[in-house]
Amino acid sequence: MKSVNVMMMSAAMTLSVCSTNAAAQTEQALIGKSDIKIEGKRMTPEALWAMGRIGGVSISPNGNKIVYTVGYYSVAENKSNREVFVMNADGSGNKQITATKVSENEAAWIKGGSKIAFLSTESGSSQLWEINADGSDRKQLSNYDGDIEGFSFSPDEKKVLFIAQVKTIKSTADKYPDLPKATGIIVTDLMYKHWDEWVTTAPHPFVADFDGSSLQGITDVLEGEPYESPMKPFGGIEQLAWNNTSDKVAYTCRKKTGKEYALSTNSDIYVYDLKTKQTKNISEGMMGYDMNPQYSPDGKNIAWLSMEHDGYESDQNRLVVMNLETSEKHFVSKAFDSNVDGFCWSNDAKKIYFTGVWHATSQIYSLNLKDNSVKALTDGVHDYASIALCGKNLIAKRHSMSIADEIYSVDLKGKATQLTFENKSIYDQVEMGKVEERWMTTTDGKKMLTWVIYPPQFDPNKKYPTLLYCEGGPQSPVSQFWSYRWNFQMMAAHDYIIVAPNRRGLPGFGKEWNEEISGDYSGQCMKDYLTAIDEMSKEPFVDKDNLGCVGASFGGYSVYWLAGHHDKRFKAFIAHDGIFNMEMQYLETEEMWFANWDMGGAYWDKSNATAQRTFADSPHKFVDKWDTPILCIHGEKDYRILASQGMSAFNAAILRGIPAELLIYPDENHWVLKPQNGILWQRTFFEWLDKWLKK
């Protein structure tokens, strides 16, 4: 159910272009960098949507240059565009080298750093292109019959590994050719829907020969197999890897379909030999998620991320290293009692650098493979992500609750230097609220870190309406994340204090703390929420008569549950994509492994005490205790938590005579991704809160 809060931007936009061929392209470029003017030094929805969003980052072979992409959004046109930028490794010489009416994605250096490869739909489908680092000599490299979704050149650059969809499910028209306009979908097994799509295809890895100008001799590594690689819904090229000699491909795959797929997280790392066409499962017997393989620079080892238990998608993400000669495997990140997120090898293959969350910030760590010791390289109130080695430094994206992603260079002693300033013009116009770390004592005597975000120009002599933020996931960290929807600085700009606790069931505080939520949604984590808001309510500047409670996904479940158990603490609720009826959620969601692990099992299993407790405490069973206005938001393309959950909660409130409002999106999934929908979300959110908390 993990809900990553991904969002977007806006406003009338102008384009500043530095490439040599930009003049001819500028007229075609529909969406670019904004020159928005902000009144009152407060963050606005329009300012959020006007921000450029930094995407993938790639380092040139000699470590001298960096290529990256930036996405821009237009509210007026209700769409986005992504462009390519190049800069020196120290951040100087930054240039935008594309300016087209179509997006350029996944830029990477090729041909010894003399060219940049990327994906573009300029020809009508997503194909592989190349361009010079100054933006000149743009050429199409592929003419694949379909869309290429990701790519990786082999180390010798004689082959290309790419991702494309293959049809795996027969359509109604396939079965009945005389009914080409029939819209009915015949379903015979589970996983017929996933995230926001009806499943008819699966991504496959393909290998093609590359002669320097075109792709030839294309081979489907999973020819005739109905499996996914990379895995839906979010897997990309990071789940595939070339070996050092360009003759093997490691790929992530869960070789299951239908009901078996819906019940299991057991993916494996497979190695495909291009010479023999043979495939070997190198993680066989490892029962949880195994993914994101990377070969060591010396070619002696391969590392990947691994979870221990089948069916537990939020299990501890461990780093495993396997000796390619002996096949001996080692869990090397034991010294870090949290999740390993992204990682990369050192040039000498003696260390691995990784990012991970500890105590509500994501930092960069160094793991010495000689003794598996772990050392923090960075600290501070921010999160690092997406690390890569660049000469003697690391290149990473960094963000916080007060600043969106920017690219940083971090030396191996931990000194960080900011390289990009994509949204400086906006930050210069906005005053951010103070972000404070507080440790609170929970009802069972443990310490809980809670982030408190104050309004700009905070006056301790005033009283402020205050919001309890309930995190989704349920096991997603309340770290220093930046969100374009659940944006704490936006909330603070509306003169709200935000209380964001790292309640039970979040990573970064040890395995025991993280696991305490499974099978106990309504237990200690709910007590932790109430501890956080009760402790803050003791402050004289908190208006305890005007408290709100908001959240999405599991956070939405939390809102619905607290609506029946809050003892009149709150004056307004907002639930986005939340679980209202646990019994229906068990049967409606697509990834059944999640429901089985987190709910404890099926509600009809009367012998299962955990499941019976879970379903007995479903939020819908406490509607008779609801007494507070509630706003329900949901997307009808959300197949993780169906929109019927939000509609049912709204209907229940209306039938009970509770003031309620429903914001329903026919075209959004578990997130809100379209610019105008995003603006509507923000306006509705604050209109509701202001109505009930600022009387």
C-alpha positions in Angstrom: 0.0 0.0 0.0 3.0 2.3 0.2 2.1 5.7 -0.8 4.9 7.8 -2.0 3.8 11.5 -1.9 4.7 12.4 -5.5 3.3 15.7 -6.9 3.8 18.6 -9.3 3.8 22.4 -10.6 2.2 25.5 -12.5 1.8 29.0 -13.9 2.4 30.8 -17.2 5.9 29.7 -18.1 8.9 31.1 -20.0 11.9 29.3 -21.2 15.6 30.1 -20.8 17.7 28.1 -23.2 21.4 27.9 -23.5 22.0 25.1 -26.2 23.5 25.9 -29.5 20.5 24.9 -31.5 18.0 26.3 -29.0 16.8 29.2 -31.1 15.1 26.9 -33.7 13.4 24.9 -30.9 12.2 27.6 -28.5 9.0 28.2 -30.5 8.1 24.5 -30.1 8.9 24.3 -26.4 5.5 24.6 -24.7 6.4 24.3 -21.0 9.6 25.5 -19.3 11.0 27.3 -16.3 8.6 29.7 -14.6 9.2 33.3 -13.7 6.3 33.4 -11.3 5.9 36.3 -8.9 4.8 35.4 -5.3 3.0 37.9 -3.2 3.2 38.0 0.6 6.3 35.8 0.9 4.1 32.7 1.5 4.2 29.4 -0.4 1.2 29.0 -2.7 -0.1 26.1 -4.7 0.8 28.0 -7.9 4.4 28.4 -6.7 4.6 24.7 -5.9 3.5 23.8 -9.4 5.8 26.3 -10.9 8.9 24.6 -9.5 11.2 22.6 -11.7 11.5 19.0 -10.5 15.0 17.4 -10.9 14.9 13.9 -12.3 17.6 11.4 -13.1 21.3 12.2 -12.8 24.1 10.6 -14.7 27.9 11.1 -14.4 30.2 11.2 -17.4 32.9 8.4 -17.6 35.7 10.7 -16.7 33.8 12.2 -13.8 34.0 15.7 -15.2 30.4 16.4 -16.2 26.9 15.7 -15.0 23.7 15.3 -17.1 20.3 15.5 -15.5 16.7 16.2 -16.4 14.2 18.7 -15.0 10.4 18.4 -15.3 8.2 21.5 -15.7 4.4 21.8 -15.4 1.8 24.1 -16.8 -1.4 24.5 -15.0 -3.0 26.3 -18.0 -2.1 23.4 -20.3 -2.6 20.8 -17.6 0.5 18.8 -18.6 4.3 18.6 -18.1 7.5 18.6 -20.1 11.0 17.4 -19.2 14.2 18.8 -20.5 17.9 17.9 -20.3 20.7 19.9 -18.6 24.5 19.5 -18.5 27.0 21.0 -16.0 30.5 20.5 -14.9 31.0 18.2 -11.9 31.6 21.3 -9.7 28.3 22.8 -10.8 29.8 25.4 -13.1 28.8 25.8 -16.8 25.2 24.7 -16.3 23.3 24.6 -19.6 19.9 23.5 -20.7 20.5 21.6 -24.0 17.0 20.6 -25.1 13.9 22.7 -25.6 11.2 20.7 -27.4 7.5 20.2 -27.2 8.1 16.6 -26.1 9.8 15.3 -22.9 13.4 14.0 -22.9 13.8 11.3 -20.2 16.5 9.1 -18.6 19.6 10.9 -20.0 22.9 9.0 -19.8 26.4 9.4 -21.1 27.6 7.2 -24.0 30.5 6.9 -26.4 33.1 7.8 -23.8 31.2 10.8 -22.7 31.0 12.5 -26.1 27.3 11.9 -26.5 24.2 11.7 -24.3 21.5 9.1 -24.8 17.9 9.7 -23.8 14.3 8.7 -24.5 12.0 10.9 -26.5 8.6 10.6 -28.1 9.5 13.0 -30.9 8.9 10.3 -33.5 5.5 9.3 -32.1 6.6 6.6 -29.7 9.3 6.5 -26.9 12.6 5.8 -28.7 16.3 6.0 -27.9 18.0 9.1 -29.1 21.5 10.7 -28.8 22.7 14.3 -28.7 26.0 16.2 -28.2 26.6 17.7 -24.8 26.0 21.2 -26.2 22.6 20.2 -27.6 23.6 19.8 -31.2 23.4 16.8 -33.6 20.2 15.2 -32.3 19.7 11.7 -33.8 17.3 8.9 -33.3 19.0 5.5 -32.5 16.1 3.1 -32.3 13.0 2.3 -34.3 11.5 -0.3 -32.0 7.9 -1.3 -32.7 6.6 -0.1 -29.3 7.7 2.2 -26.5 11.1 1.9 -24.9 10.6 2.6 -21.2 14.2 2.5 -19.9 17.7 1.5 -21.2 21.3 0.8 -20.2 24.3 0.5 -22.5 26.7 -2.4 -21.9 30.1 -1.5 -20.6 31.7 -2.1 -24.1 28.7 -0.2 -25.7 28.2 -2.9 -28.3 24.8 -3.8 -26.8 21.8 -2.0 -25.3 19.5 -3.4 -22.6 16.1 -1.9 -22.7 12.6 -2.3 -21.2 9.4 -2.6 -23.3 5.9 -4.0 -22.7 4.8 -7.3 -24.1 1.2 -8.5 -24.3 0.5 -11.3 -21.8 -3.3 -11.3 -21.5 -5.7 -12.0 -24.4 -8.2 -9.3 -24.8 -11.9 -9.8 -25.5 -11.3 -8.8 -29.1 -8.6 -11.5 -29.3 -11.1 -14.1 -28.1 -14.1 -12.8 -30.1 -12.8 -10.9 -33.3 -16.3 -10.3 -34.4 -16.9 -8.1 -31.3 -14.1 -5.4 -31.7 -16.2 -2.7 -30.0 -17.1 -4.8 -26.9 -15.8 -3.2 -23.7 -16.3 -6.1 -21.4 -13.1 -7.6 -19.8 -13.1 -11.3 -19.1 -11.2 -12.1 -15.8 -10.1 -15.6 -14.9 -7.5 -15.0 -12.1 -6.2 -12.4 -9.6 -4.0 -9.4 -10.4 -6.3 -8.3 -13.2 -5.7 -4.7 -11.9 -2.5 -3.2 -10.5 -2.0 0.3 -9.1 -4.0 2.2 -11.8 -4.2 -0.1 -14.8 -6.0 -3.2 -16.0 -3.2 -5.6 -16.5 -2.8 -6.8 -20.1 1.0 -6.5 -20.6 4.2 -7.1 -18.7 7.5 -5.2 -19.0 10.3 -7.4 -20.4 14.1 -6.8 -20.7 15.4 -6.8 -24.3 19.0 -6.9 -25.5 20.0 -5.4 -28.8 23.2 -5.2 -30.7 24.4 -1.6 -31.2 26.7 -0.5 -34.1 27.0 3.1 -33.0 24.0 4.4 -34.9 21.1 1.8 -34.6 19.8 -1.2 -32.7 19.7 -4.6 -34.4 19.2 -8.2 -33.4 16.8 -7.6 -30.6 16.3 -10.5 -28.1 13.6 -10.7 -25.5 15.3 -12.1 -22.4 12.0 -13.4 -21.1 10.7 -14.6 -24.5 7.4 -16.5 -24.1 7.3 -15.9 -20.4 4.3 -14.0 -18.8 6.4 -12.5 -16.0 7.5 -8.9 -15.2 11.0 -7.6 -15.2 11.3 -5.0 -13.9 8.4 -5.4 -11.5 5.2 -3.3 -11.7 4.1 -0.8 -10.7 7.3 1.3 -10.1 10.3 -0.8 -11.2 12.7 0.7 -13.7 16.2 0.1 -15.2 17.6 0.0 -11.6 16.2 -3.5 -11.4 18.5 -4.6 -14.2 22.3 -4.6 -14.5 25.1 -5.5 -17.0 28.2 -7.5 -15.8 31.6 -6.0 -16.4 32.4 -8.1 -19.5 29.1 -7.2 -21.3 28.1 -10.8 -21.7 25.6 -11.3 -18.8 22.5 -9.4 -17.6 21.2 -9.6 -14.0 17.5 -8.9 -13.7 14.9 -8.7 -11.0 11.8 -10.9 -11.5 9.0 -12.5 -9.6 8.2 -15.5 -11.7 4.6 -15.7 -10.7 1.2 -14.8 -12.2 -2.4 -14.5 -11.1 -3.3 -15.6 -7.5 0.3 -16.8 -6.8 1.6 -13.4 -7.8 -1.1 -11.6 -5.7 -0.1 -13.5 -2.6 3.7 -13.4 -2.8 6.6 -10.8 -2.7 9.2 -13.5 -3.5 11.2 -12.0 -6.3 14.7 -13.2 -7.3 17.8 -12.0 -9.0 18.3 -13.9 -12.3 21.4 -13.9 -14.5 21.0 -14.3 -18.2 24.1 -15.4 -20.2 24.0 -13.8 -23.7 26.3 -16.5 -25.1 24.6 -19.6 -23.9 21.0 -18.1 -23.6 20.8 -19.8 -20.2 19.3 -18.2 -17.1 20.4 -18.9 -13.5 18.5 -17.9 -10.3 21.3 -16.6 -7.9 19.0 -15.8 -5.0 17.0 -19.0 -4.9 15.8 -19.8 -1.4 15.8 -16.2 -0.4 12.1 -15.7 0.2 11.3 -12.0 0.2 11.9 -9.1 -2.3 15.3 -9.4 -4.0 16.0 -6.5 -6.4 18.3 -3.8 -7.8 21.5 -5.8 -8.6 24.8 -4.1 -9.1 28.1 -5.7 -10.1 31.3 -4.6 -8.3 33.8 -2.7 -10.4 36.3 -5.5 -10.2 33.7 -8.0 -11.4 34.2 -10.3 -8.4 30.9 -9.7 -6.6 27.3 -8.7 -7.1 25.2 -6.8 -4.6 21.5 -6.4 -4.3 18.7 -5.4 -1.9 17.0 -8.2 -0.1 14.1 -8.7 2.3 13.8 -11.8 4.4 10.1 -12.7 4.5 7.7 -13.6 1.7 4.6 -11.5 1.8 6.1 -8.7 3.9 6.7 -5.7 1.5 7.9 -3.4 4.3 10.4 -5.9 5.7 13.9 -4.5 6.5 15.7 -3.8 3.2 19.1 -5.5 3.6 22.2 -5.3 1.5 23.5 -8.6 0.3 26.8 -9.3 -1.5 27.5 -12.5 -3.4 30.9 -13.8 -4.4 30.6 -14.7 -8.1 33.2 -17.4 -7.9 32.0 -19.2 -4.9 28.3 -18.1 -4.8 28.7 -17.4 -1.1 26.3 -14.7 0.1 26.6 -12.3 3.0 24.1 -9.9 4.6 26.6 -7.0 5.0 24.4 -4.2 6.4 23.6 -5.8 9.8 25.2 -2.9 11.6 22.5 -0.6 10.2 19.2 -1.4 11.9 17.1 0.2 9.2 16.5 0.1 5.4 19.2 0.4 2.8 17.6 2.5 0.0 20.0 3.4 -2.8 23.6 2.3 -3.0 26.7 2.3 -5.2 30.2 0.6 -5.1 33.5 2.4 -4.4 36.0 2.3 -7.3 38.2 -0.2 -5.5 35.2 -2.4 -4.6 36.2 -2.4 -1.0 33.3 -0.2 0.2 29.6 0.4 -0.6 28.0 3.8 -0.1 24.3 3.8 0.6 21.4 6.0 1.7 19.1 5.0 4.6 16.8 6.6 7.1 17.8 6.8 10.8 16.0 9.0 13.3 13.8 10.6 10.6 16.5 11.8 8.2 18.0 10.0 5.3 21.8 10.2 5.2 24.7 8.8 3.3 26.7 5.9 4.9 29.9 4.1 4.1 30.0 0.3 4.5 33.5 -1.2 4.8 33.3 -4.7 3.3 36.4 -5.8 5.2 34.5 -5.9 8.6 31.0 -4.8 7.5 31.3 -1.7 9.7 29.0 1.2 8.9 29.9 4.9 9.2 27.7 7.9 8.7 29.2 10.3 6.2 26.6 13.0 6.4 24.2 14.5 9.0 21.8 17.4 9.1 18.1 18.1 8.8 17.6 16.8 5.3 17.3 13.6 3.2 19.8 12.3 0.6 18.8 10.1 -2.3 20.0 8.6 -5.6 23.7 8.5 -5.0 26.4 7.9 -7.6 30.2 8.0 -7.6 31.9 10.9 -9.4 35.7 10.7 -9.2 36.5 11.1 -5.5 33.1 12.4 -4.6 29.5 11.3 -4.4 26.7 12.9 -6.4 23.3 12.8 -4.7 20.0 14.6 -4.7 19.0 16.2 -1.4 15.8 17.7 -0.1 14.0 18.7 3.1 10.7 19.8 4.3 11.8 23.3 3.3 13.5 22.7 -0.1 12.8 20.4 -3.0 15.4 18.2 -4.7 18.7 19.8 -5.7 21.9 18.1 -6.7 24.8 18.0 -4.3 28.4 16.9 -4.4 29.5 15.1 -1.2 33.2 14.3 -0.5 34.1 11.2 1.4 34.5 13.1 4.6 30.9 14.2 4.3 31.3 17.8 3.2 28.4 18.7 0.9 28.4 21.3 -1.9 25.2 22.4 -3.6 25.5 22.2 -7.4 22.1 23.2 -8.7 19.8 26.0 -7.7 16.8 25.1 -9.9 14.2 26.9 -7.8 16.2 29.6 -6.2 14.0 32.3 -7.7 11.0 30.9 -5.9 12.8 30.3 -2.5 14.1 33.9 -2.6 10.5 35.1 -2.6 9.2 32.8 0.1 9.7 32.8 3.9 9.8 29.2 5.2 8.5 28.2 8.6 10.8 26.8 11.3 11.1 23.0 11.4 11.7 21.6 14.9 12.6 18.2 16.2 10.9 17.1 19.4 11.2 13.8 21.3 8.0 12.8 23.2 7.4 10.0 25.7 4.7 7.5 24.4 2.1 5.8 26.5 4.4 2.7 26.8 7.3 4.8 28.0 9.3 5.0 24.7 10.7 8.0 23.0 9.1 9.2 19.7 10.6 11.8 17.4 8.0 14.3 16.2 8.6 17.0 13.6 6.8 20.3 14.3 6.5 22.9 11.6 5.7 26.5 12.5 4.1 29.2 10.4 6.4 31.9 8.9 6.7 34.9 11.2 5.6 32.6 14.1 4.5 34.6 17.2 4.6 32.5 20.4 2.2 35.0 22.0 -0.6 34.1 19.5 -2.7 30.9 19.3 -2.6 28.9 16.1 -4.9 26.1 14.8 -2.8 22.9 14.7 -2.9 19.9 12.4 -2.0 16.3 13.3 -0.4 14.7 10.2 -0.9 11.0 9.8 1.6 9.2 7.6 0.8 6.6 4.9 2.6 3.5 4.0 1.9 2.4 6.7 5.7 1.9 7.0 6.9 5.0 5.1 9.3 7.3 7.1 8.3 10.7 8.3 11.7 11.9 7.3 12.7 15.3 5.8 10.6 14.6 2.7 9.4 17.3 0.3 6.0 16.8 -1.1 4.1 18.7 -3.8 0.7 17.7 -2.2 1.3 17.1 1.5 3.6 20.1 1.7 4.2 21.1 5.3 5.5 24.6 4.3 2.3 25.1 2.4 0.3 24.2 5.4 2.4 26.5 7.6 2.0 29.3 5.1 -1.8 29.1 5.9 -0.9 29.8 9.5 -1.2 26.2 10.8 1.2 24.5 13.1 1.8 20.9 11.8 2.6 18.0 14.1 4.1 15.0 12.2 5.0 12.1 14.6 7.2 9.2 13.7 4.7 6.9 15.3 5.0 3.2 15.7 5.5 1.3 12.5 8.0 3.6 10.8 11.6 2.8 9.7 14.6 4.6 11.1 14.1 3.6 14.8 15.1 0.0 14.7 13.4 -3.2 13.3 11.2 -3.7 16.4 9.7 -0.2 16.2 9.1 -0.6 12.4 7.3 -4.0 12.8 5.1 -3.1 15.7 2.3 -1.9 13.4 1.7 -5.1 11.4 -1.5 -6.8 12.5 -2.1 -3.9 14.9 -3.3 -0.9 12.9 -5.5 0.5 15.7 -3.1 -0.2 18.6 0.0 1.6 19.8 0.4 3.7 16.6 -3.0 5.4 17.3 -1.9 6.0 20.9 1.3 7.5 19.5 -0.7 9.9 17.3 -2.7 11.1 20.3 0.4 11.5 22.4 1.9 13.8 19.7 -1.2 16.1 19.5 -1.8 16.0 23.3 1.8 17.0 24.0 1.7 19.9 21.6 -1.6 21.0 22.9 0.1 21.8 26.2 1.9 24.7 24.4 0.3 28.1 25.0 0.5 29.0 21.3 -1.5 25.9 20.2 -5.2 26.6 19.9 -6.4 23.3 21.4 -10.0 24.2 20.6 -9.1 24.2 16.9 -7.2 21.0 16.1 -7.4 19.2 12.7 -6.3 15.7 11.7 -5.2 14.9 8.1 -3.7 12.0 6.2 -3.6 9.8 3.1 -3.5 6.0 2.5 -2.8 4.5 5.9 -3.0 8.1 7.1 -6.5 8.2 5.7 -7.3 5.0 7.6 -5.9 6.7 10.7 -8.2 9.7 10.1 -11.3 7.5 9.7 -10.4 5.5 12.8 -9.6 8.5 14.9 -12.9 10.1 13.9 -14.6 7.4 16.0 -12.1 7.5 18.9 -10.8 11.1 19.4 -12.9 12.1 22.4 -13.7 15.5 20.8 -10.0 16.5 20.4 -10.4 17.5 16.7 -12.7 20.0 15.0 -12.0 18.8 11.4 -10.8 15.7 9.5 -9.4 15.2 6.0 -8.9 11.6 4.7 -7.3 11.0 1.3 -7.4 7.5 -0.3 -8.0 6.0 3.1 -9.3 2.6 4.2 -12.8 2.9 5.7 -14.0 -0.7 5.6 -11.3 -3.3 6.4 -13.4 -6.3 5.2 -13.9 -4.7 1.8 -10.3 -3.6 1.6 -9.2 -7.2 2.1 -11.0 -8.2 -1.0 -10.7 -5.1 -3.1 -7.0 -4.4 -3.0 -4.8 -6.0 -5.7 -1.7 -6.9 -3.8 -3.1 -9.5 -1.5 0.2 -10.2 0.2 -0.1 -6.8 1.8 -3.6 -7.4 3.2 -2.6 -10.9 4.5 0.5 -9.6 6.3 -0.8 -6.3 7.7 -4.3 -7.4 8.6 -3.2 -10.8 9.8 -5.3 -12.8 7.3 -8.8 -13.2 6.0 -11.7 -11.9 8.0 -13.6 -15.2 7.5 -10.8 -17.1 9.4 -12.5 -17.2 12.8 -9.5 -19.1 14.3 -7.1 -16.2 13.4 -7.0 -13.9 16.5 -5.0 -11.2 14.8 -7.3 -11.0 11.8 -10.4 -11.0 14.0 -9.0 -8.2 16.1 -8.1 -6.2 12.9 -11.5 -6.5 11.3 -13.4 -5.9 14.6 -11.6 -2.5 14.8 -12.4 -1.4 11.3 -13.2 2.3 11.1 -16.6 1.8 9.5 -17.8 0.0 12.7 -17.4 3.3 14.7 -19.4 5.6 12.5 -22.0 5.9 15.3 -19.4 7.8 17.3 -18.5 10.3 14.5 -19.3 13.9 15.6 -16.8 16.0 13.5 -16.9 17.5 10.0 -14.9 15.4 7.5 -13.6 15.8 4.0 -13.1 12.6 2.0 -10.8 12.7 -1.1 -10.3 9.8 -3.5 -9.2 8.8 -7.1 -11.3 6.4 -9.1 -8.2 5.0 -10.8 -6.9 4.0 -7.3 -6.8 0.2 -7.4 -4.7 0.0 -4.2 -7.6 1.4 -2.1 -10.7 1.6 -4.2 -12.7 4.9 -4.4 -15.7 3.1 -2.9 -13.9 3.4 0.4 -14.0 7.2 0.3 -17.5 7.3 -1.1 -18.7 5.0 1.6 -17.2 7.2 4.4 -18.7 10.3 2.9 -22.1 8.6 2.5 -21.9 7.4 6.2 -21.2 10.9 7.4 -24.1 12.5 5.4 -26.5 9.8 6.7 -25.4 10.5 10.2 -25.9 14.2 9.8 -22.2 15.0 10.0 -21.0 18.0 7.9 -19.0 16.3 5.0 -17.6 16.9 1.6 -16.3 14.5 -1.1 -13.6 15.4 -3.7 -13.6 12.6 -6.2 -11.1 12.4 -9.2 -12.3 10.1 -12.0 -8.8 10.3 -13.6 -6.4 10.1 -10.7 -4.9 7.1 -8.9 -3.5 6.8 -5.3 -1.8 10.1 -6.0 -2.8 13.4 -7.6 -0.6 13.9 -10.7 -2.3 16.4 -13.0 -1.6 20.1 -12.4 -5.1 21.5 -12.3 -6.2 18.6 -10.1 -3.3 19.4 -7.8 -4.4 23.0 -7.5 -8.0 21.9 -6.9 -6.7 19.6 -4.2 -4.9 22.4 -2.3 -7.8 24.8 -2.6 -10.3 22.3 -1.3 -8.0 21.2 1.5 -7.5 24.7 2.9 -11.0 25.9 2.3 -12.2 22.9 4.4 -9.7 23.5 7.2 -10.3 27.3 7.3 -14.0 26.8 7.4 -13.9 24.7 10.6 -10.6 25.7 12.3 -10.6 29.5 11.8 -14.0 30.5 12.9 
